[in-house]
């Protein structure tokens, strides 16, 4: 995978919202870096994968990722050719300012507003068309549904190493008792610690990992049947059903979960 220092973006434009087009060759990966502003990443196709010390977030087509300011991260692209990066001041986002990374669904209106603002001058007229587009971008972000496809990592070193081993080989087929023995704890201790440190059951975490792995392979053109075998599923139908259930999960404005229609 080709490694680059960071995306050459001008995030210090003296405007509350700055949106730029950026080419991001498939297979490219940035080094660890951070930004002084909150960042939003939106690819026109393929898959973006962003990693921090606490977890991994996948951003499929039709979605975007909000990254808090000053958060060290690395970014990889699969099947991508073009993306938009937007930078926001704290005052611009207001109540929508993220405290942690969030994947959101991108509405048609948000997509058009991002493209339109990126196509205009960076120093747009804050009281004219550019200012109206910037306000629309912020409003659509505030209304956007959050998609729960983060892959949080445990804090306990032994559990974290176990998760990293699984990330390297998602098809590992140990059952829960086997993973508990691998971590050197009882089944009950393993399940309790894992949920406490990730917010997910081990089964939920492993499903998300396998979905992430599958999305990455598909973005690189790997057929679903082959991706299913690599992810540890016996059939592409079983994998497809799991991904549909996982991707349909959203959050209501009051924080409760539901299945998207």
NORSULBEL-V781870 format. One record per pair of residues at least 4 apart in sequence whose C-alpha atoms are under 8 Angstrom apart, sorted by sequence separation. I is the first residue (numbers start at 1). J is the second residue. If there is no record, write none. Layout:
i:I j:J
i:I j:J
//
This chain:
i:24 j:28
i:35 j:39
i:43 j:47
i:51 j:55
i:52 j:56
i:59 j:63
i:60 j:64
i:67 j:71
i:88 j:92
i:89 j:93
i:90 j:94
i:93 j:97
i:98 j:102
i:106 j:110
i:107 j:111
i:108 j:112
i:109 j:113
i:110 j:114
i:111 j:115
i:112 j:116
i:113 j:117
i:114 j:118
i:115 j:119
i:116 j:120
i:117 j:121
i:118 j:122
i:120 j:124
i:124 j:128
i:125 j:129
i:126 j:130
i:127 j:131
i:128 j:132
i:129 j:133
i:130 j:134
i:131 j:135
i:132 j:136
i:133 j:137
i:134 j:138
i:135 j:139
i:136 j:140
i:137 j:141
i:138 j:142
i:139 j:143
i:140 j:144
i:155 j:159
i:156 j:160
i:157 j:161
i:158 j:162
i:159 j:163
i:160 j:164
i:161 j:165
i:162 j:166
i:163 j:167
i:164 j:168
i:165 j:169
i:166 j:170
i:174 j:178
i:175 j:179
i:176 j:180
i:177 j:181
i:178 j:182
i:179 j:183
i:180 j:184
i:181 j:185
i:185 j:189
i:186 j:190
i:187 j:191
i:188 j:192
i:189 j:193
i:190 j:194
i:191 j:195
i:192 j:196
i:193 j:197
i:194 j:198
i:195 j:199
i:196 j:200
i:200 j:204
i:201 j:205
i:202 j:206
i:203 j:207
i:204 j:208
i:205 j:209
i:206 j:210
i:207 j:211
i:208 j:212
i:209 j:213
i:210 j:214
i:211 j:215
i:212 j:216
i:213 j:217
i:214 j:218
i:215 j:219
i:216 j:220
i:217 j:221
i:218 j:222
i:222 j:226
i:223 j:227
i:224 j:228
i:225 j:229
i:226 j:230
i:227 j:231
i:228 j:232
i:229 j:233
i:234 j:238
i:235 j:239
i:236 j:240
i:237 j:241
i:238 j:242
i:239 j:243
i:240 j:244
i:241 j:245
i:242 j:246
i:243 j:247
i:244 j:248
i:245 j:249
i:251 j:255
i:252 j:256
i:13 j:18
i:43 j:48
i:51 j:56
i:59 j:64
i:88 j:93
i:106 j:111
i:124 j:129
i:125 j:130
i:126 j:131
i:127 j:132
i:154 j:159
i:155 j:160
i:166 j:171
i:174 j:179
i:180 j:185
i:181 j:186
i:185 j:190
i:194 j:199
i:195 j:200
i:200 j:205
i:217 j:222
i:218 j:223
i:222 j:227
i:228 j:233
i:229 j:234
i:233 j:238
i:251 j:256
i:252 j:257
i:50 j:56
i:51 j:57
i:59 j:65
i:124 j:130
i:125 j:131
i:126 j:132
i:154 j:160
i:166 j:172
i:180 j:186
i:181 j:187
i:194 j:200
i:195 j:201
i:218 j:224
i:228 j:234
i:229 j:235
i:233 j:239
i:251 j:257
i:252 j:258
i:11 j:18
i:49 j:56
i:50 j:57
i:90 j:97
i:124 j:131
i:153 j:160
i:180 j:187
i:183 j:190
i:194 j:201
i:195 j:202
i:228 j:235
i:250 j:257
i:251 j:258
i:49 j:57
i:50 j:58
i:194 j:202
i:228 j:236
i:249 j:257
i:250 j:258
i:49 j:58
i:154 j:163
i:177 j:186
i:218 j:227
i:227 j:236
i:249 j:258
i:250 j:259
i:48 j:58
i:49 j:59
i:120 j:130
i:153 j:163
i:177 j:187
i:180 j:190
i:191 j:201
i:214 j:224
i:217 j:227
i:225 j:235
i:249 j:259
i:250 j:260
i:9 j:20
i:47 j:58
i:48 j:59
i:176 j:187
i:191 j:202
i:225 j:236
i:228 j:239
i:248 j:259
i:249 j:260
i:47 j:59
i:48 j:60
i:224 j:236
i:248 j:260
i:9 j:22
i:47 j:60
i:117 j:130
i:214 j:227
i:248 j:261
i:46 j:60
i:47 j:61
i:214 j:228
i:7 j:22
i:45 j:60
i:46 j:61
i:45 j:61
i:117 j:133
i:42 j:59
i:43 j:60
i:44 j:61
i:45 j:62
i:116 j:133
i:117 j:134
i:214 j:231
i:43 j:61
i:44 j:62
i:213 j:231
i:42 j:61
i:43 j:62
i:52 j:71
i:53 j:72
i:114 j:133
i:42 j:62
i:43 j:63
i:52 j:72
i:53 j:73
i:113 j:133
i:162 j:182
i:211 j:231
i:42 j:63
i:43 j:64
i:52 j:73
i:113 j:134
i:162 j:183
i:210 j:231
i:42 j:64
i:51 j:73
i:52 j:74
i:210 j:232
i:7 j:30
i:41 j:64
i:42 j:65
i:50 j:73
i:51 j:74
i:113 j:136
i:114 j:137
i:4 j:28
i:6 j:30
i:11 j:35
i:40 j:64
i:41 j:65
i:50 j:74
i:51 j:75
i:113 j:137
i:159 j:183
i:2 j:27
i:3 j:28
i:4 j:29
i:5 j:30
i:6 j:31
i:40 j:65
i:41 j:66
i:50 j:75
i:158 j:183
i:1 j:27
i:2 j:28
i:3 j:29
i:4 j:30
i:5 j:31
i:6 j:32
i:11 j:37
i:39 j:65
i:40 j:66
i:49 j:75
i:50 j:76
i:110 j:136
i:176 j:202
i:1 j:28
i:2 j:29
i:3 j:30
i:4 j:31
i:5 j:32
i:6 j:33
i:39 j:66
i:40 j:67
i:48 j:75
i:49 j:76
i:110 j:137
i:1 j:29
i:3 j:31
i:38 j:66
i:39 j:67
i:48 j:76
i:49 j:77
i:38 j:67
i:39 j:68
i:48 j:77
i:68 j:97
i:38 j:68
i:39 j:69
i:47 j:77
i:48 j:78
i:68 j:98
i:84 j:114
i:110 j:140
i:37 j:68
i:38 j:69
i:46 j:77
i:47 j:78
i:67 j:98
i:68 j:99
i:84 j:115
i:109 j:140
i:110 j:141
i:211 j:242
i:37 j:69
i:38 j:70
i:46 j:78
i:47 j:79
i:48 j:80
i:66 j:98
i:68 j:100
i:211 j:243
i:36 j:69
i:37 j:70
i:46 j:79
i:47 j:80
i:67 j:100
i:68 j:101
i:107 j:140
i:35 j:69
i:36 j:70
i:45 j:79
i:46 j:80
i:67 j:101
i:84 j:118
i:34 j:69
i:35 j:70
i:45 j:80
i:46 j:81
i:66 j:101
i:67 j:102
i:159 j:194
i:207 j:242
i:34 j:70
i:35 j:71
i:44 j:80
i:45 j:81
i:65 j:101
i:66 j:102
i:170 j:206
i:34 j:71
i:43 j:80
i:44 j:81
i:45 j:82
i:65 j:102
i:66 j:103
i:104 j:141
i:107 j:144
i:33 j:71
i:34 j:72
i:44 j:82
i:65 j:103
i:66 j:104
i:106 j:144
i:208 j:246
i:33 j:72
i:34 j:73
i:43 j:82
i:44 j:83
i:64 j:103
i:65 j:104
i:105 j:144
i:170 j:209
i:171 j:210
i:32 j:72
i:33 j:73
i:43 j:83
i:63 j:103
i:64 j:104
i:104 j:144
i:105 j:145
i:154 j:194
i:170 j:210
i:32 j:73
i:33 j:74
i:42 j:83
i:43 j:84
i:63 j:104
i:64 j:105
i:104 j:145
i:105 j:146
i:156 j:197
i:31 j:73
i:32 j:74
i:41 j:83
i:42 j:84
i:63 j:105
i:64 j:106
i:104 j:146
i:105 j:147
i:155 j:197
i:167 j:209
i:31 j:74
i:41 j:84
i:42 j:85
i:62 j:105
i:63 j:106
i:103 j:146
i:104 j:147
i:154 j:197
i:170 j:213
i:30 j:74
i:31 j:75
i:40 j:84
i:41 j:85
i:57 j:101
i:59 j:103
i:62 j:106
i:102 j:146
i:103 j:147
i:153 j:197
i:154 j:198
i:29 j:74
i:30 j:75
i:40 j:85
i:41 j:86
i:58 j:103
i:62 j:107
i:93 j:138
i:96 j:141
i:102 j:147
i:103 j:148
i:153 j:198
i:29 j:75
i:30 j:76
i:39 j:85
i:40 j:86
i:57 j:103
i:92 j:138
i:96 j:142
i:103 j:149
i:152 j:198
i:29 j:76
i:39 j:86
i:40 j:87
i:95 j:142
i:103 j:150
i:28 j:76
i:29 j:77
i:39 j:87
i:27 j:76
i:28 j:77
i:38 j:87
i:39 j:88
i:27 j:77
i:28 j:78
i:37 j:87
i:38 j:88
i:26 j:77
i:27 j:78
i:37 j:88
i:38 j:89
i:25 j:77
i:26 j:78
i:27 j:79
i:37 j:89
i:38 j:90
i:24 j:77
i:26 j:79
i:37 j:90
i:25 j:79
i:26 j:80
i:151 j:205
i:25 j:80
i:26 j:81
i:24 j:80
i:25 j:81
i:24 j:81
i:25 j:82
i:151 j:208
i:23 j:81
i:24 j:82
i:150 j:208
i:151 j:209
i:171 j:229
i:23 j:82
i:24 j:83
i:38 j:97
i:149 j:208
i:171 j:230
i:173 j:232
i:22 j:82
i:23 j:83
i:38 j:98
i:170 j:230
i:171 j:231
i:172 j:232
i:21 j:82
i:22 j:83
i:170 j:231
i:171 j:232
i:21 j:83
i:22 j:84
i:169 j:231
i:170 j:232
i:171 j:233
i:21 j:84
i:22 j:85
i:20 j:84
i:21 j:85
i:19 j:84
i:20 j:85
i:19 j:85
i:20 j:86
i:19 j:86
i:18 j:86
i:19 j:87
i:17 j:86
i:18 j:87
i:17 j:87
i:18 j:88
i:16 j:87
i:17 j:88
i:16 j:88
i:17 j:89
i:16 j:89
i:16 j:91
i:17 j:92
i:11 j:87
i:16 j:92
i:58 j:149
i:57 j:149
i:58 j:150
i:57 j:150
i:21 j:115
i:56 j:150
i:57 j:151
i:19 j:114
i:55 j:150
i:56 j:151
i:55 j:151
i:56 j:152
i:20 j:117
i:21 j:118
i:55 j:152
i:149 j:246
i:19 j:117
i:20 j:118
i:21 j:119
i:54 j:152
i:55 j:153
i:148 j:246
i:149 j:247
i:18 j:117
i:19 j:118
i:20 j:119
i:54 j:153
i:148 j:247
i:18 j:118
i:53 j:153
i:54 j:154
i:147 j:247
i:54 j:155
i:147 j:248
i:148 j:249
i:147 j:249
i:148 j:250
i:19 j:122
i:147 j:250
i:18 j:122
i:146 j:250
i:147 j:251
i:145 j:250
i:146 j:251
i:145 j:251
i:15 j:122
i:145 j:252
i:15 j:123
i:13 j:122
i:14 j:123
i:15 j:124
i:13 j:123
i:15 j:126
i:17 j:134
i:78 j:216
i:80 j:219
i:79 j:219
i:78 j:219
i:79 j:220
i:78 j:220
i:79 j:221
i:58 j:212
i:60 j:215
i:47 j:215
i:47 j:216
i:47 j:219
i:46 j:219
i:46 j:220
i:26 j:220
//
